[in-house]
Every structure is written in C-alpha cells, then in structure tokens.
C-alpha cells in the first residue's frame, strides 16, 4: 500500500481496511468513468442520502489510480477480523471482490476511476460508499468499538475544500520530478475534514501519494514513493516525504490498523506521519 501521510494516517486507515480487506463491487468491465473528488462526491451523496435513516456527513475520501486493473479477493475471515475492533460491521454489498480499473491518464489531474467515501451520522456510525466507474454503492456500515471512537474524532469535510484536481496541481512543484520519472505511478488522493483528539488538532488536508508499487496488499517487492500534503482549503504545500525503498504490500496501513488499532499508539510515529496544528 502507498504511504498515507499527515492527517490521513488516522482517518483513511479505517477506509483502507474496508477497501482492501472487505468485499466491494467489481467494475462492469466497460471503459472507466474517471472523476475528480468534486465529481464523485455528489454521486456518493446520492447513494447514501436515504440510507439507514439518512443524516450522513462526508468525513473522508480516497481516490485510487493504478496503471493496471487490480482486483482483490476476499476470504471468509475478513469480516470477523474487522468485527474484533468494530463490533457492528454490517455488509450492505454482497460482492466478494473489488476491482480498480486501470487508468493511463495524467497523474497530476486529480482524477480517478475509483473513489471511496466515509460518512458519519449523529449516532457515530460510519458508512462507506464506493464510486467505481461512475456508479455509487453503499458497501457497509461500521459502529461500536474503535470505529465509534474514530467517528467521534472526525471533522466533516468543509464545503470550501479544494477539488482533487486543484490539490494535485498545487502538489506539482514537489511532485513533478517523481512523475517525470514514473509517469504510470500508482496514486492515492486522500482527503479528510480533520481530526480532534484532546489537544491535538489535525487540519483539513489532502494527502497525495505517488508510488511505483501496486495498490493492494498482494503487491510484492520494493518501490519508490512520494507523499505530498496540501492544505485542503488554501492549496499550500504543508510537507513532503519520499522513500526509495518502500516495502510494497506488506506494510499496508490496513494491516497495521488491524494489528494495532489503538489511537495514541506508536503506529503513526513509526510511519513518520506529521502530527501538528492546523495550517
């Protein structure tokens, strides 16, 4: 899995558990409908609007880009592993694989054929919605245990957040050289409204990660990786992190969260995430 930096380390971790550990719908096999965040959000909002009583607010999202079609299989133990930490994990979709369609377009466009959105309601439950090739579906709801704790920490994504296309453009001063060397890199565009944990305040940020690794946990070998964090309202670059020896697949955020999901653990520090005041 790609390096997920800054604010997204906490909130997108939950979403990545869902994306690559739980079932999701497969794409239709037709040409991928490629959307930026602002295009995918209303599609996801429409799917979740009346679900389970409504009242859902988007709190985080991630767009995935791959140079090849990537399909992850699911085994029978995946849901039981997740319910250890989120006692009420209810699958809405019955599909058993998730396919991210290949995309050969510009990695600086902020567009993706596969978006995943996390929503919170007033009961501190989380709903996860996929937008694959332009079609939205509610995948599951998560509540109780650590998922209820995470939900309480999330700040809704504000209406004035910049689009992923603008965030990707703003990241170019730091990302251009990497993309010139790796034009078909995998990409994760992650955004969250922020996190409040005691005195810790994590701002509304885009975390954009480019990597030569494939997206899923089955990826092998090592790769080059670059993460650029952008303030999600001003577009200012907040930080950059690069590595030339990333372990593909085995160091996934999803795996780390399953093994050590407690907030405040050494998990984030060990991965070199930046924790600081809003910028």
Order of alpha helices (4+ residues) and beta strands (2+ residues): alpha-alpha-beta-beta-alpha-beta-beta-beta-beta-beta-alpha-alpha-beta-beta-beta-beta-beta-beta-alpha-alpha
